[in-house]
Amino acid sequence: MNYKTVCFDFDYTLGDATVAIVAAYEYALAQLGHPKPEREAVRRTVGYTVQDGYTMLTGDTDPDRRDRALELFRSVAKPMQLTTTELFDGATELLAGLHRKGIKLAVVSSKGGDTLRKVMDYCGILQYIDFIVGAWDVRSPKPDPEGLLWAAEHFGLAREEILYCGDSLVDAQTARNAGVDFCAVLNGTTAAEEFAPYPFVHIAPDLNELARWLDTI
């Protein structure tokens, strides 16, 4: 394994915050006069910004209502995520194994950085993460490569020394746009065959297999 840094998405890659995300969208949509969304429809928005998720669920593109949806969403999701987010099986062992090998670790996510830190601290994995890029830390959200390029600059690495692991097509697009290798993780709603149009070096069915592929166990 020749990578010096492994970057991860968070939602549906390392952790599952479905309970909080569904509750937050249900509240936001109800306050804005929309019907209750289906759980699977909400799950398919994970990886996108909340504003884009709101539009995906409702068809509403009004900028003010999109921003209001974000405010309403955060009022519910932010406190709930701390106690309802669960790590996927093998997440702690994967990160600990990479850390032991001296690999620098980063999380580049569409979730807010302050929430990421609190959630990962609560779940016991913050100690392994060297750098965090959240939604409010960049000018442009994924699939813009700004977050990944910032991580590369932070660690002083060439792009070929970095691997990005994520569960969604947004993550695949982000890695492609940044010019870094991509590994798909099938913890989310995206099937393996959907990644075919994008460059990838590996598709991991779960984090335990990813750990074996990365030679950490």
Summary of the structure (lengths in Angstrom):
residues: 217
radius of gyration: 16.6
end to end distance: 12.4
largest distance: 51.4
contacts: 757
relative contact order: 0.18
helix: 51%
strand: 14%
